[in-house]
Amino acid sequence: MINPSSDAVVVIRGRGRVSALGLESDWNAAASPFSAHPAGLPVAALPAEAEAAVATLRQAHPAYRQLDRTVLLAILAARLSVASIANENNRATDNWQLATGNLAVSIGSSRGATGRLEEFHAEFLADGRVPAAASPLTTLGNVASWVAFDAGQTGAAALSHSSTCSSAFQALGNAVAWLRAGMADRFLAGGAEAPLTAFTLAQMRAIGIYSPFEATNWPCRPGAGRPSTFVLGEGAAVFVLERGSRAALQATGATALLLSGVGFGFEALGSKTGLSPDGQHFQQAMRAALQQANAAPTEIDAVVLHSPGTPAGDAAERAALRAVFGEHLPLLLSNKWLLGHTLGASAALSLDFALYVLETQTWPTPPFETDVNGPALRPVRRVLVNAAGFGGNAASVVVARL
């Protein structure tokens, strides 16, 4: 439990993202950003502009040519997060990178190097050979370690986390704990996932949750009820986190975005793909995040839902919300109808969406009937963000505008 009277805060200094909406952060799309995968399913793949940025990055260093797509997305998002600070301060990115001695990296990914692992396995089945680079290029740890390498890190730790679809919040929670303990001065923390392979899509289809709608017809529809409208996406979001002083920030009069609470939940279930009807793990995670943020439920203005478009999952999260907030819920928001479900990156991209809402007080309206992204109830100054995944785990984060 964080001492609520403490002056210490965790500040979100910068952020970068890459997703089906590209590299921008206005969170609007005139037409469905989904496309048809060769496997015959709708997916939320990167658009041409973002794809070109990934291709350029792959050629930026000889070692990068062999990296998995998940790793490249993480590096690209991390670079953009640092560049956002440079743009804000009108200074070169390299100036920020001079103080990397106590920079730490914490990146979440549900599956890690999906594409490269499948390629190496296919080669092994074909000729019985495995390249020497296969193992180091497919460990989960190589996601964070390459981000650290690209950022010029010269000390502290590079940590990779995997806890299915809440992986990014596991990474952020670790970063918050380290910053508050003084074990690092700043963190690059977030999540990345590039799961759009035929094998991964077949796994999602086998569960029986994939959307029946065409790519051009907004196939992912959280909060819309039946049928299930899960759609797989790819992307990454990374944040620059720093330890700061609330009093010092208030003295400047500048707007600051604070990561004020992180909470986790777990429910032991026989089915590792299921969850309880009342979302016990969601309830635990939300209450823990609120307690750490020293915030009452009535002080939360909006919730960015995990809500992947599966009827059972959507209903369980809403039941958990009613248990925590009562029948009068905060504004319910979602970005998955624009991005699909990006697995281990989804929580980070949801957080990026929450920060956009805090900064702009705006959000896009879905072109289908749903209970998300409705009209404003009141000014949004504090947002709770949810994430959950297979295995009965959930995580929640509270972010606020100072």
C-alpha positions in Angstrom: 0.0 0.0 0.0 1.4 3.4 -1.0 1.3 6.1 1.6 -1.4 8.5 0.3 0.3 11.4 2.1 3.6 10.9 0.2 4.7 13.6 -2.1 6.2 11.0 -4.5 4.3 10.4 -7.7 5.0 8.4 -10.9 4.8 10.8 -13.9 4.0 9.7 -17.5 6.5 11.9 -19.3 6.1 10.5 -22.8 4.3 7.9 -24.8 4.5 6.2 -28.2 2.3 3.7 -30.0 1.9 1.7 -33.2 -1.3 0.0 -34.1 -3.9 -0.5 -36.8 -4.5 3.3 -36.6 -0.8 3.9 -37.4 1.6 6.0 -35.4 -0.8 8.8 -34.5 -2.8 9.3 -31.3 -6.0 11.0 -32.4 -7.9 7.8 -32.1 -10.3 8.4 -35.0 -11.0 6.4 -38.1 -13.3 7.4 -40.9 -13.6 3.8 -42.1 -13.0 0.4 -40.5 -9.2 0.0 -40.0 -9.5 -3.8 -40.2 -8.3 -5.9 -43.1 -8.7 -9.4 -44.3 -5.9 -11.9 -43.4 -4.9 -14.6 -46.0 -6.3 -17.1 -43.4 -9.7 -15.7 -44.1 -10.4 -13.8 -40.9 -10.6 -10.0 -40.2 -7.5 -8.6 -38.4 -6.3 -5.3 -37.2 -3.0 -5.1 -39.0 -0.6 -2.1 -39.3 -1.4 0.4 -42.1 1.1 1.3 -44.8 2.6 4.2 -43.0 3.4 2.2 -39.9 4.5 -0.8 -42.0 7.0 1.5 -43.7 8.3 2.7 -40.3 8.8 -1.0 -39.2 10.7 -1.7 -42.5 12.9 1.3 -42.0 13.7 0.2 -38.4 14.6 -3.3 -39.5 17.3 -1.8 -41.7 18.6 0.6 -39.1 21.0 -1.9 -37.6 22.4 -5.1 -39.0 21.2 -7.1 -35.9 17.7 -5.8 -36.3 17.2 -7.7 -39.6 16.8 -11.0 -37.7 14.5 -9.7 -34.9 10.9 -10.8 -34.5 8.1 -8.4 -35.4 7.0 -8.1 -31.8 10.5 -6.9 -30.8 10.5 -4.3 -33.6 7.1 -3.0 -32.6 8.4 -2.6 -29.1 11.5 -0.7 -30.2 9.5 1.5 -32.5 7.0 2.5 -29.8 9.8 3.1 -27.3 11.5 5.4 -29.8 8.3 7.3 -30.4 7.8 7.7 -26.6 11.2 9.3 -26.2 10.6 11.4 -29.3 7.4 12.7 -27.7 9.4 14.2 -24.9 11.9 15.7 -27.4 9.1 17.3 -29.3 7.4 18.7 -26.2 10.7 20.2 -24.9 11.9 21.2 -28.4 15.2 19.4 -27.8 17.0 16.6 -29.5 16.2 13.0 -28.4 19.8 12.4 -27.8 19.9 14.9 -25.0 17.3 12.8 -23.2 19.4 9.7 -23.8 22.5 11.1 -22.1 21.1 10.1 -18.7 20.6 6.4 -19.4 22.7 5.0 -16.6 19.7 4.3 -14.3 17.2 3.8 -17.1 15.3 0.5 -16.7 13.1 -1.2 -19.3 10.0 -3.3 -18.6 8.0 -4.7 -21.5 5.0 -7.1 -21.5 4.1 -9.5 -24.2 1.8 -12.5 -24.1 3.6 -14.6 -26.6 6.8 -12.8 -27.5 8.5 -13.7 -30.8 5.6 -15.5 -32.3 6.6 -15.2 -36.0 10.2 -16.1 -35.6 9.4 -19.1 -33.4 7.0 -20.5 -36.0 9.5 -19.9 -38.8 12.3 -21.7 -36.9 10.0 -24.6 -36.1 8.9 -24.9 -39.7 12.5 -25.0 -40.8 13.2 -27.7 -38.2 10.3 -29.8 -39.4 11.5 -29.4 -43.0 15.2 -30.3 -42.6 15.9 -31.1 -39.0 18.1 -28.1 -38.5 17.9 -25.1 -36.1 20.1 -22.0 -36.5 22.2 -21.0 -33.5 20.3 -17.8 -33.2 16.9 -19.5 -32.8 16.9 -19.7 -29.0 18.1 -16.2 -28.1 15.8 -14.6 -30.7 12.7 -16.4 -29.4 13.0 -16.0 -25.6 10.5 -13.6 -24.0 13.5 -11.7 -22.5 14.7 -10.6 -25.9 11.8 -8.1 -26.2 13.0 -5.9 -23.4 16.7 -6.4 -23.9 16.5 -5.1 -27.5 14.5 -2.1 -26.4 17.2 -1.4 -23.8 19.9 -1.8 -26.4 18.2 0.6 -28.8 17.6 3.2 -26.1 21.3 3.2 -25.2 20.7 1.8 -21.7 24.0 1.4 -19.7 22.7 0.2 -16.4 19.6 -0.9 -14.4 17.5 -3.8 -15.6 15.7 -5.0 -18.8 12.7 -7.0 -17.8 10.2 -8.9 -19.9 6.8 -10.0 -18.5 4.3 -12.5 -19.7 0.9 -12.9 -18.1 -1.3 -13.3 -21.1 -3.4 -10.2 -22.0 -2.6 -8.2 -18.8 1.2 -8.5 -19.5 1.7 -4.8 -20.2 0.2 -3.9 -16.8 2.4 -6.4 -15.1 5.3 -4.6 -16.7 4.0 -1.2 -15.6 3.3 -2.4 -12.1 6.9 -3.6 -11.8 8.1 -0.2 -13.1 6.0 1.7 -10.6 7.4 -0.4 -7.7 11.0 0.0 -8.8 10.6 3.8 -9.2 9.0 4.2 -5.8 11.7 2.1 -4.3 14.5 4.2 -5.9 15.8 1.2 -7.8 15.6 3.2 -11.1 15.3 6.9 -12.1 13.1 6.3 -15.1 11.5 3.5 -17.0 10.5 2.6 -20.6 7.5 0.4 -19.9 4.7 -1.0 -21.9 3.6 -3.9 -24.1 4.1 -5.3 -27.6 2.5 -8.1 -29.7 2.7 -9.2 -33.3 0.4 -12.3 -33.3 -1.1 -12.2 -36.8 0.1 -15.6 -38.0 -2.1 -18.3 -39.5 -1.3 -20.6 -36.5 -2.3 -18.0 -33.9 -5.4 -17.1 -35.8 -6.3 -20.8 -36.0 -6.0 -21.0 -32.2 -8.4 -18.1 -31.7 -10.8 -19.5 -34.1 -10.7 -22.9 -32.3 -11.9 -21.3 -29.1 -15.0 -20.3 -31.0 -14.9 -16.6 -30.2 -13.9 -15.1 -33.5 -16.1 -12.4 -35.2 -18.3 -13.4 -38.1 -18.3 -9.9 -39.6 -16.3 -8.8 -42.6 -13.3 -6.6 -42.1 -15.0 -3.6 -43.7 -18.0 -3.9 -41.3 -16.4 -3.0 -38.0 -15.9 -6.7 -37.0 -14.9 -6.1 -33.3 -17.9 -4.8 -31.3 -17.3 -4.7 -27.6 -20.4 -4.3 -25.5 -22.7 -5.1 -28.4 -23.8 -8.5 -27.2 -24.1 -11.6 -29.4 -22.5 -12.9 -31.5 -18.9 -13.0 -30.2 -16.9 -10.4 -32.1 -13.3 -11.0 -31.0 -10.8 -9.9 -33.6 -7.0 -10.2 -33.3 -4.7 -7.2 -33.8 -1.1 -6.2 -33.5 0.7 -3.2 -32.0 2.7 -1.8 -29.2 2.6 1.1 -26.7 5.5 2.2 -24.5 5.6 5.0 -21.9 8.4 7.0 -20.3 7.8 6.9 -16.5 9.7 9.0 -14.0 9.6 9.4 -10.3 8.5 13.0 -9.4 7.3 15.3 -6.7 3.6 16.3 -6.6 4.4 19.6 -5.0 7.1 20.4 -7.6 4.7 19.6 -10.4 1.9 21.7 -8.9 4.3 24.6 -8.5 5.0 24.7 -12.2 1.3 24.9 -13.1 1.8 22.6 -16.0 -0.5 19.7 -16.7 0.9 16.3 -15.7 -0.3 12.8 -16.2 0.2 10.5 -13.2 0.1 6.8 -13.0 -1.3 6.7 -9.5 -2.4 3.1 -8.9 -1.8 -0.4 -10.1 -3.8 -3.4 -8.9 -3.9 -7.1 -9.7 -6.4 -9.9 -9.3 -6.5 -13.7 -9.7 -9.2 -16.3 -9.6 -8.4 -20.0 -9.6 -10.7 -21.6 -12.2 -10.7 -25.1 -13.8 -11.0 -23.5 -17.2 -8.0 -21.5 -18.2 -10.0 -19.7 -20.9 -12.9 -18.9 -18.7 -13.8 -16.4 -15.9 -16.4 -16.2 -13.2 -19.8 -14.6 -14.2 -19.2 -11.8 -11.7 -15.5 -11.2 -12.7 -13.9 -11.8 -9.3 -10.4 -11.1 -10.7 -11.6 -7.8 -12.2 -13.1 -6.8 -8.8 -9.9 -7.6 -7.0 -7.7 -5.7 -9.5 -10.0 -2.6 -9.5 -10.2 -2.4 -5.8 -6.5 -2.8 -5.4 -5.8 0.0 -8.0 -8.3 2.3 -6.3 -6.8 1.7 -2.9 -3.2 2.4 -4.1 -4.4 5.5 -5.9 -6.2 6.6 -2.7 -9.3 7.1 -4.8 -13.0 6.3 -4.0 -15.1 4.7 -6.8 -17.0 7.9 -7.0 -13.8 9.8 -8.0 -13.4 7.7 -11.2 -14.8 9.6 -14.2 -14.4 6.9 -16.8 -13.3 3.2 -17.2 -11.5 2.0 -20.3 -12.7 -1.6 -20.5 -10.9 -4.8 -21.3 -14.1 -5.9 -23.1 -12.8 -7.9 -26.1 -16.2 -8.4 -27.7 -16.9 -11.8 -26.2 -20.4 -11.9 -24.6 -19.3 -13.8 -21.5 -16.2 -11.7 -21.0 -18.0 -8.4 -21.6 -20.8 -9.4 -19.2 -18.4 -10.5 -16.4 -16.5 -7.2 -16.5 -19.7 -5.2 -16.3 -20.9 -7.4 -13.4 -17.6 -6.7 -11.7 -18.0 -2.9 -12.3 -21.4 -2.9 -10.7 -19.9 -4.7 -7.7 -17.3 -2.0 -7.3 -19.1 1.1 -8.5 -22.8 0.3 -7.9 -25.5 0.6 -10.5 -24.5 4.1 -11.5 -21.3 3.3 -13.5 -18.7 5.8 -14.7 -18.5 6.5 -18.5 -17.5 3.2 -20.2 -14.9 3.5 -22.9 -13.2 1.1 -25.3 -10.7 1.2 -28.1 -10.8 -2.4 -29.2 -13.4 -1.7 -31.9 -10.6 0.3 -33.5 -7.6 -1.9 -32.8 -8.9 -5.4 -32.2 -7.4 -7.4 -29.3 -3.7 -7.0 -29.3 -3.1 -9.6 -26.5 -0.1 -8.5 -24.4 -0.1 -5.0 -25.9 -3.8 -4.4 -25.4 -3.5 -3.0 -21.8 -0.8 -0.5 -22.9 -2.8 0.6 -25.9 -5.8 1.0 -23.6 -3.7 3.2 -21.3 -2.6 5.3 -24.2 -6.3 5.8 -25.1 -7.1 6.8 -21.5 -4.3 9.4 -21.6 -5.7 10.8 -24.9 -9.1 11.1 -23.3 -7.6 12.9 -20.2 -5.8 15.3 -22.5 -8.5 16.0 -25.1 -11.8 15.2 -23.3 -12.9 13.6 -26.5 -13.4 10.0 -27.8 -14.7 8.5 -31.0 -18.2 7.0 -31.3 -18.7 3.5 -32.6 -20.9 3.0 -35.6 -22.9 0.2 -34.0 -25.2 -0.2 -31.0 -23.1 -0.7 -27.8 -22.8 0.6 -24.2 -19.3 2.1 -24.7 -18.1 5.5 -25.8 -21.3 7.3 -25.0 -21.7 11.0 -24.2 -19.7 12.7 -21.4 -21.1 12.4 -17.9 -18.7 15.0 -16.5 -15.2 16.2 -17.1 -12.7 13.3 -17.1 -9.9 13.8 -14.7 -9.3 10.3 -13.4 -9.6 7.1 -15.5 -9.4 3.4 -14.5 -8.2 1.0 -17.1 -8.8 -2.8 -17.1 -7.0 -5.8 -18.6 -7.5 -9.5 -18.1 -6.3 -12.7 -19.7 -6.3 -16.5 -19.8 -5.4 -18.2 -16.6 -7.7 -16.1 -14.4 -5.5 -13.0 -14.1 -6.6 -9.4 -14.2 -4.9 -6.0 -13.8 -6.1 -2.4 -13.4 -4.4 0.9 -13.6 -5.6 4.4 -12.4 -4.3 7.4 -14.2 -5.1 11.0 -13.4 -4.5 14.5 -14.7 -2.8 16.8 -12.2 
